[in-house]
Amino acid sequence: MSINLLQIFTQYIGTIPIRVSLTEPQCQEGMEWRTECKEIGATTCTDLRLKPRTVAACADGCFCEGNKVLDQRKDICVEPEFCPCMYKTRLFENGDTRESQCGYCECSRGDWTCYDNECNDTAMDKCHNGQVWSECTQCEKSCTHREIDCLEGETAEDCDEGCACPSDQAWDGHHCVPVEECPCIRNGDKYQVGETVEQHCQKCVCTSNGWDCDEEPCTRTCRTWGDPHYETFDGLRYDFQGDCSYVLVEDNCGSDEASSFKIMVENVPCGAGGVSCTKAIKFIIRGTEIRMVGGAHISVTNSADAAGFSYQLKRVGIYDVIETKVGITLKWDRGTTIYVTLDPRYINNVCGLCGNFNGLARDDFTTPQGELEENPVIFGHSWRASFCELPSPPSNPCDINPSRRQWAEYACSIIKQGIFLPCHSEVEPEKYYADCVMDTCACDRGGDCECLCTAIAAYTQQCSENGVALKWRSDGTCGLQCEDGKEYSECGSSCESACYVEGQEDYGCEETCVEGCFCPPGQVEFEGRCIVRDLCPCYYNGIEIPAGEDFEKGDKCW
């Protein structure tokens, strides 16, 4: 128990002797119980700052030993030179300094000692690049934060003195400029007033007041990767380790009308701690079933009542892509990573492990019965497409394989440093790092690098979708070998150019950034290889005419 005797005696002025008897003889370490009959001065660090008046008193109590005083922050006795100083609402350690307009102040023995020069024009001119001395630097506007909730001349307790732009100007990163001349910032790039950028469904114009953005209803993507991790259309992230067949997404939920499409995943055990991985994908739409299995060709089966469903299957970068004319796109990396993208027509009309696409993550754990679950295991199990037992909550694979933890943490730490740093402000890395460590620890049945690289690729794909393309692969880190004249790109077009093929339909490809192997600039793909566009064949009446060859059209030679 610490006693601030100054608080006991503040109502007395002068040197009136008082006798105070305290009956608790237990003192904390560094203090001693004793009777003092003398003038009492500073007994705490706070007293040093307040410079208390002394009073004559006799008191029994706990006192710091010797000349030490009580540091209330830590509730320990310290020498006065270790006491902090207070300025407004902030504490400064002994020896710290703070600027004043014409000098500086230094913290010494719990109080400030100030050294002021003569306040002439030279001494006051300590600010540069258009800044002036301000009593509250927190009031300074910047080109990234033009609206500051701060009153002119504000002297709030948490204000810091220093150099800042005048109230009608803003800091652009290098100097003060009129607010209306501020550039707009996006992904670290500067745009001048009047310039326009487009990303996803958003079109933004740089104005004198910052970005002015129009946002239309947008496509949304559900993704699953690794062992496995899920992110719903509405952005809810969770892990579910069931080893069964599950409905990833289907439409017409809660109605008597049959689903017009359904995408299912088949998960199998693949590592320690009960983790599972996606082995196969089944895409059923209008009587057509497309089955994608790791290590096997894609198979297509049409039922007797198939409605002539039209789709396009193509290879883009590291992904097999199925595009449809009904607003559904499926991407698969031939491993454990799946992306399902839906256009706005499916808003609030889908269900499954991917959630309901209504813009609210909080109700994504809705079961087929319409009940809202809290537990991801029970929610995931409710969407099983075949009989299977309720999976147990997964154990931490790094606890089961402790010998792998150190390597997993080291290998995955690449996400938190170096080349990945430019993405950290756009995509928080910690969750992806944790997923990476979990997957790498669990990957004890071979394919260590595949587990690691899939986890890192999941983060880099999110970075690319947010405008930050990272050239992270190398011969020593998840390298990719390209064939048929193609070259690796960290940000190739999802709508890669190819020679025209007669009868090929337009599926309205949405331009996005994907990594993988692509034809070099100036070349296009034809029959799996890269050629210059001038070598693309022509078509006439269903006949392919090689580039450079003549042919007869009626009585004319072309």
Residue pairs with C-beta under 8 A, 6 or more apart in sequence:
1 24
1 26
1 27
1 28
1 62
2 28
2 31
2 62
2 70
2 72
2 75
3 22
3 43
3 61
3 62
3 63
4 43
4 44
4 46
4 47
4 70
5 40
5 43
5 57
5 59
5 61
6 40
6 42
6 43
6 44
6 47
6 52
8 20
8 59
9 18
9 40
9 55
9 57
10 52
12 18
12 55
13 53
14 55
15 39
15 54
15 55
15 56
16 55
16 56
17 37
17 56
17 57
17 58
18 55
18 56
18 57
18 58
18 59
19 57
19 58
19 59
20 57
20 58
20 59
20 60
20 61
21 60
22 59
22 60
22 61
25 33
26 33
27 33
27 62
28 62
28 75
29 76
30 64
30 65
30 68
30 76
30 77
31 62
31 63
31 64
31 65
31 70
31 77
32 62
32 63
32 65
33 60
33 61
33 62
34 60
34 61
34 63
35 58
35 59
35 60
36 57
36 58
36 59
36 61
36 63
37 57
37 58
37 59
38 56
38 57
39 54
39 55
39 56
39 57
40 54
40 55
40 57
40 59
41 47
41 52
41 54
42 48
42 52
42 69
42 80
43 63
43 64
43 69
43 70
44 69
44 70
44 71
44 72
45 69
45 70
45 71
45 72
45 73
45 78
45 80
45 83
45 84
45 110
46 72
46 110
47 69
48 69
48 80
48 83
48 109
48 110
48 111
49 85
49 86
49 110
49 111
51 111
64 70
64 77
65 77
67 79
67 80
68 77
68 78
68 79
68 80
69 77
69 78
69 80
69 83
69 110
70 76
70 77
70 78
71 77
71 78
71 82
71 83
71 84
73 84
73 91
80 109
80 110
81 94
81 108
81 109
82 94
83 94
83 109
83 110
84 91
84 92
84 93
84 94
84 107
84 110
85 91
85 92
85 94
85 96
85 107
85 108
85 110
85 111
85 112
86 92
87 98
87 105
87 112
88 157
88 158
88 159
89 157
89 158
90 158
92 98
92 107
93 107
94 107
94 108
94 109
94 110
95 106
95 107
95 108
96 106
96 107
97 104
97 105
97 106
97 107
98 104
98 105
98 161
99 126
99 161
99 162
100 114
100 116
100 161
101 119
101 124
101 126
101 133
101 161
102 116
102 117
102 118
102 119
102 123
102 124
103 114
103 115
103 116
103 117
103 123
104 114
104 115
105 112
105 113
105 114
105 115
106 112
106 113
106 114
106 115
117 123
124 133
126 133
126 163
127 133
127 163
128 163
129 174
129 175
129 176
130 165
130 166
130 169
130 175
130 176
130 177
131 163
131 164
131 165
131 171
131 176
132 163
132 164
132 165
132 166
133 161
133 162
133 163
134 140
134 161
134 162
134 163
134 164
135 153
135 154
135 155
135 159
135 161
136 150
136 154
136 155
136 156
136 159
136 160
136 161
136 164
137 159
137 160
137 161
137 162
137 163
137 164
138 148
138 150
138 156
138 158
138 159
138 160
139 148
139 150
139 151
139 152
139 154
139 159
139 164
139 167
140 148
140 164
140 165
140 170
140 171
141 147
141 148
141 165
141 167
141 169
141 170
141 171
141 179
142 170
142 171
142 172
142 173
143 170
143 171
143 172
143 173
143 177
143 182
143 183
143 184
143 185
144 185
146 170
146 179
146 182
146 209
146 210
152 167
164 171
165 171
165 176
166 176
168 178
168 179
169 176
169 177
169 178
169 179
170 176
170 177
170 178
170 179
170 182
172 182
172 183
179 208
180 193
180 208
181 193
181 208
182 208
182 210
183 190
183 191
183 192
183 193
183 206
184 190
184 191
184 192
184 193
184 195
184 204
184 206
184 207
184 210
184 211
185 191
186 197
186 204
186 211
186 467
187 426
187 466
187 467
187 468
188 422
188 425
191 197
191 206
192 206
193 206
193 207
193 208
194 205
194 206
195 205
195 206
196 203
196 204
196 205
196 206
197 203
197 204
198 204
199 467
200 218
200 219
200 465
201 215
201 216
201 217
201 218
201 219
202 213
202 214
202 215
202 218
203 213
203 214
204 211
204 212
204 213
204 214
205 211
205 212
205 213
206 212
217 344
217 347
218 344
219 327
219 341
219 342
219 343
219 344
219 510
220 233
220 234
220 341
220 342
220 357
221 233
221 339
221 340
221 341
221 342
222 230
222 231
222 232
222 233
222 248
222 249
222 339
222 340
222 342
222 353
222 354
222 355
223 230
223 231
223 337
223 338
223 339
223 340
223 458
224 230
224 231
224 248
224 265
224 278
224 336
224 337
224 338
224 353
225 336
225 337
225 338
225 454
225 455
225 457
225 458
226 277
226 336
226 337
226 435
226 438
226 439
226 451
226 454
226 455
226 458
227 239
227 241
227 270
227 271
227 275
227 276
227 277
227 336
227 397
227 438
227 439
227 442
227 443
227 451
228 239
228 240
228 241
228 267
228 276
228 277
228 278
228 336
229 237
229 238
229 239
229 435
229 458
230 237
230 238
230 239
230 240
230 353
230 354
231 237
232 353
232 354
232 355
232 361
232 364
233 342
233 350
233 354
233 355
233 356
233 357
234 355
234 356
234 357
234 358
234 359
234 360
234 361
234 364
235 361
236 355
236 361
236 362
236 364
236 365
237 431
238 376
239 376
239 394
239 435
239 438
240 353
240 376
240 377
240 379
240 380
241 267
241 273
241 274
241 275
241 276
241 377
241 391
241 394
242 267
242 276
242 377
242 380
242 381
242 384
242 388
242 391
243 267
243 268
243 269
243 276
243 388
243 391
244 266
244 267
244 384
244 385
244 386
244 388
245 264
245 265
245 266
245 267
245 282
245 384
245 385
245 386
245 388
246 264
246 265
246 267
246 352
246 353
246 380
246 383
246 384
246 385
247 262
247 263
247 264
247 351
247 352
247 353
247 383
247 385
248 263
248 264
248 265
248 281
248 338
248 340
248 352
248 353
248 354
249 262
249 263
249 340
249 342
249 350
249 351
249 352
249 353
249 354
250 259
250 261
250 262
250 263
250 350
250 351
250 352
251 259
251 260
251 261
251 346
251 349
251 350
252 258
252 259
252 260
252 349
253 349
253 350
253 351
253 356
253 368
254 351
254 370
260 285
260 286
260 326
261 283
261 284
261 285
261 286
261 326
261 328
262 282
262 283
262 284
262 285
263 281
263 282
263 283
263 284
263 330
263 340
263 352
264 281
264 282
264 284
264 385
265 278
265 280
265 281
265 282
265 338
265 353
266 278
266 279
266 280
266 281
266 282
267 276
267 277
267 278
267 279
268 276
268 277
268 279
269 275
269 276
270 276
270 277
270 442
270 443
270 445
271 277
271 397
271 442
271 443
271 444
271 445
271 451
272 395
272 397
272 400
272 401
272 441
272 442
272 444
273 394
273 395
273 396
273 397
273 399
273 400
273 441
273 442
274 391
274 392
274 394
274 395
275 394
275 397
275 438
275 439
275 442
277 336
278 336
278 338
279 293
279 294
280 291
280 292
280 293
280 294
281 291
281 292
281 293
281 330
281 332
281 338
282 289
282 290
282 291
282 292
283 289
283 290
283 291
283 292
283 322
283 330
284 290
285 309
285 311
285 324
285 326
285 328
286 306
286 307
286 308
286 309
287 302
287 303
287 304
287 305
287 306
287 307
287 309
288 300
288 301
288 302
288 303
288 306
288 309
288 311
289 300
289 301
289 302
289 303
290 298
290 299
290 300
290 311
290 313
290 322
291 298
291 299
291 300
291 301
292 298
292 320
292 332
293 299
294 334
294 335
295 334
298 313
298 320
309 324
310 324
310 325
310 505
311 322
311 323
311 324
311 325
311 507
312 322
312 323
312 324
312 504
312 505
312 507
313 320
313 321
313 322
314 320
314 321
314 323
315 321
316 331
316 492
316 494
316 496
316 514
316 516
317 489
317 492
317 494
317 514
317 515
317 516
317 517
317 518
318 333
318 334
318 457
318 480
318 514
318 515
318 516
318 517
319 331
319 332
319 333
319 339
319 514
319 516
320 331
320 332
320 333
320 334
321 329
321 330
321 331
321 494
322 328
322 329
322 330
323 329
323 507
323 508
323 509
324 507
325 505
325 507
325 508
327 342
327 343
327 344
327 345
327 346
328 340
328 341
328 342
328 343
328 346
329 339
329 340
329 341
329 510
330 338
330 339
330 340
330 341
331 338
331 339
331 341
331 514
332 338
332 339
333 454
333 457
335 450
335 454
336 454
337 454
337 457
337 458
340 354
341 510
342 350
342 357
346 357
347 357
347 358
347 359
348 356
348 357
348 358
349 357
350 356
350 357
351 366
351 368
352 383
353 380
353 383
355 361
355 364
355 365
355 366
356 363
356 364
356 366
363 372
365 372
365 373
365 374
365 376
365 379
366 372
366 373
367 373
367 379
367 382
367 383
368 382
368 383
369 382
373 379
373 382
377 390
377 391
377 393
378 390
380 391
381 388
381 390
381 391
396 438
396 441
397 404
397 438
397 439
397 441
397 442
397 444
398 404
398 405
398 408
398 437
398 438
398 441
400 441
401 441
401 442
401 444
404 440
404 441
404 444
405 437
405 441
407 440
408 436
408 437
408 440
408 441
408 452
409 437
411 436
411 440
411 452
412 433
412 436
412 437
412 440
412 452
412 455
412 456
413 433
414 420
414 456
414 472
414 477
415 429
415 432
415 433
415 436
415 456
415 459
416 429
416 430
416 433
419 470
419 471
419 472
420 429
420 459
420 460
420 463
420 470
420 472
422 468
422 470
423 429
423 459
423 460
423 463
423 466
423 468
423 470
426 463
426 466
426 467
426 468
427 459
427 462
427 463
427 466
427 468
429 459
432 455
432 458
432 459
432 462
435 455
435 458
436 452
436 455
436 456
436 459
439 451
439 452
439 454
439 455
440 448
440 451
440 452
440 455
442 451
443 450
443 451
443 452
449 478
452 478
453 478
456 472
456 478
457 478
457 515
460 470
460 472
460 490
460 515
461 514
461 515
463 469
463 470
464 470
464 490
464 491
464 512
464 513
464 514
464 515
465 512
465 513
469 490
469 491
469 513
470 490
471 490
472 478
472 490
473 479
473 480
473 488
473 490
473 515
480 488
480 516
480 517
482 488
482 517
483 517
484 528
484 529
484 530
485 519
485 520
485 523
485 529
485 530
486 517
486 518
486 519
486 520
486 530
487 517
487 518
487 519
487 520
488 515
488 516
488 517
488 518
489 515
489 516
489 517
489 518
490 515
491 513
491 514
491 515
492 513
492 514
492 515
492 516
492 518
493 511
493 513
493 514
493 518
494 509
494 510
494 511
494 512
494 513
494 514
495 509
495 510
495 511
496 518
496 519
496 525
497 519
497 524
497 525
497 533
498 524
498 525
498 526
499 524
499 525
499 526
499 531
499 533
499 536
499 537
500 536
500 539
501 539
502 539
502 542
502 544
519 525
519 530
520 530
522 532
522 533
523 530
523 531
523 532
523 533
524 530
524 531
524 532
524 533
524 536
525 531
526 535
526 536
526 537
534 547
535 547
536 547
537 544
537 545
537 546
537 547
538 544
538 545
538 547
539 545
540 551
540 553
543 551
545 551
550 557
550 558
551 557
551 558
552 558
